[in-house]
Amino acid sequence: MNIHEAKEQIKNAVTAYLTKDELGRYVIPPQKQRPIFLMGPPGVGKTAIMEQVASELGIGLLSYSMTHHTRQSALGLPLIKHVNYQGSEYDVSEYTMSEIISSVYELMENTGIQNGILFLDEINCVSETLTPIMLQFLQYKVFGRHEVPAGWIVVTAGNPPEYNKSVREFDIATLDRVRKIVLEPDLDVWMEYALLHQVHGSIRSYLEAHRDRFYRIRQEDGKKQFVTARGWEDLSAVLRSYEKMGFPVEKTLVEQYLQEEKTAAEFFSYYQIYQKYGQDYQIGQVLDGSFSDTERKAITRMAKEGTPQERSMVLAFLLAVLDQNIEQYFRERQIQKALAESRRQLGIFWGNDAGKTFGDWIESREKSLQIRTERELIRREERQIEEAVLKILWKINQEAKADHESGREALNRRLEQVCEEETKRCDERQESISQKLERGFAFLEESYGTGAELALFAANLTRNDRIRKFLGIYGCPAYTRYEQQLLGGEKLLKNRCRDMEERSKNGN
């Protein structure tokens, strides 16, 4: 099962476990809510999908790596308790509450969230002394005498034995009490994720042409060599950071993330070529239309004479630049809409309390954001939008103070003006992106004609959620013109794209 399918299964299971009937009882009683056991290779994205599930369902998430725990921290510390049995005094041993269980209660107290996921990673790699406790936990969801609170779903994860010498296999009695989901690396699913999170273009285009390099774990000359999905994503982050700061990207840096010598060396060579072509083609200027006719013809001629690998990279550059522009556009449009909504919210705020100031209103929004953030009731993207809006509102407040304006009409007028400016700027950016799409099609047709390159470009536009959304809202005359020709026959499109990819792999 790939990571996308696993996410849907987990999401459905959690939803079912949390569903109650008309009397307020769980439809599936807690004792019948089998813990989920994700079995998959390291770096495949088990932790990431748990964060996504919790965020999308609006519930809490508490994560622990069980290899970091001892018997005492999981079970609790022993203590002596004085009791009276049938008139006689006794000292009996008991345990304090488990650190893990107490952390669940603490999160509930601090955030007010009553439902959530308790995610225990590396569950099958615990120490020998902790193994019996973990097996009991999987069966009864208790550490010592303390249960996982109702409304908290247990999800666990582990690595197959071939990836970790510390793995202890579960017996049938234990496996019969969990929902086991076996994960397999899937490049196509990961590429969807990579597009959404803007993984470095060199990585995406390299893996498109070298699919067998996506996930590899092997033993050679007594040395473990591996490449994982996590490694590619982390490498993407450091590449973007180094490029932004002007630091040199060296082979040793790549090897720190891709810990298989052949793949690291091959990708590093590919990255160097990718960077060179990026500088040579200057795709940003091609799409901006800032080249002179002479410069444009030179770039077009270079593209026409390029190798299949070079042509593949040109497509990657075009898509990356368009995606970055569209991602920023949608973010700015969200800010603009949030600012427009702010005018209505300000009216309500002043209507409820005539004595409050514009600054009081901003502070109340900041406090609300802080509470939602602490209670994990707001997604990261939404938080970033609100933070951007607050920054604009504080600027309005400071400028009004500098001009000695404190009246409501003046502040409303300033906010209205800023909203109009943001709307105009978004409209201009949208028009600019539409023109870039047109120029992208024109450049490809001038360079390669209406062959496989143009077909692959058109297909990749619709594979990208952001670009597809933009096309659906605003359209693109060039795409519409080519749609029937390039996408009308699915078989023709697949054959063209396959031919393009095969030629790129073979270097022909």
Buried (B, 14 or more C-beta within 10 A) or exposed (E): BBBBBBBEBBBEBBEEBBEEEEEEEBEBEBEEBBBBBBBBBBBBBBBBBBBBBBBEBEBBBBBBBBBEBEBBBBBBEEEEEEEEEEEEEEEEEEBBBBBBBBBBEEBBEEBEBEBBBBBBBBBBBBBEEBBEBBBBBBBEBBBBEBBBBEBBBBBBBBBBEEBBEEBBEBEEEBEEBBBBBEBBBBBEBBBBBBBEEBBBBBBBBBBBBBBEBBBBBEEEEEEEBBBBBBBBBBBBEBBEEBEEEEEEBEBEBBBBBBBBEEBBBBBBEBBEBBBEBBEBBBBBEBBBEEBEEEEBEEBBEBBEEBEBBBBBBBBBBBBBBBBBBBBEBBBBBBBBBBBBEBEEEBEEBBEEEEEEBBBEBBBBBBEEBEEBBEBBBBBEEBEBBBEBBBEBBBEBBEEBEEEEBEEEEBBBEBBEEBBEEBBEEBEEBBEBBBBBBBBBBBBBBBBBEEBBBBBBBBBBBBEBEBBEEBBEEEEBEBBEEBBEEBBEEEEEBEEBBEBBBEBBBEEE
